[in-house]
Amino acid sequence: MDPALQRHAEAARGFMPPDEGLALHDAALLVPDGGSPMLEIGSYCGKSAIYLGAAARARHTVLFALDHHRGSEENQPGWEWHEPDLVDPEVGRIDTLPRFRRTVHDAGLEPHVIALVGDSPTVGRHWRTPLALLFIDGGHGAEPAHRDYDTWVPWVEPGGLLLIHDVFPDPADGGRPPYELYLRALDSGSFAEERAVGSLRVLRRATRP
């Protein structure tokens, strides 16, 4: 990865360890040059968007970064991952969009990272574009996680990549929904695992049914 972009990614606000971020970037470099776009669900403040956006630039495509920017359940007041300085005092709600935009701007990736601001299922109902890569890292509750899977995985093109974050086989290490998505993908017979780094899983869709 470009050293300057790697420094930007590691300094950005977020919860992805550097080894998983580099694995995310390396996987994204495997998409076809000039091919279909990539999409991430759950952008927060832009950390993962730098890793993926750097690869999008190298592969002459774009990353669509989808997030409502109001924070997932675990980011809300009273929860473990709440960050009070991300609350917009005028509306009293989390707003990570300004931080996300600044992160992408400072990394010089605005031409390659396109913010989609909205609710995942709402945007998904109107989506019609095949994806070379889908990265699922949105809400980790059972309902939003499985809804993201149902909405977006059908758009992964044959030979395309599905990446899932926060996959913990041991329940003591983390929540179950991302692990359940990982098992769903494998059990579907449509995806095979290519790589595992920390809690990141990289799977590839079969080129034929």
Secondary structure, 3 states (H helix, E strand, C coil): CCHHHHHHHHHCCCCCCHHHHHHHHHHHCCCCCCCCCEEEECCCCCHHHHHHHHHHHHCCCCEEEEECCCCCHHHCCCCCCCCHHHEECCCCEECCHHHHHHHHHHCCCCCCEEEEECCHHHHHHCCCCCEEEEEECCCCCHHHHHHHHHHHHHHEEEEEEEEECCCCCCCCCCCCHHHHHHHHHHHCCCEEEEEEECCEEEEEECCCC
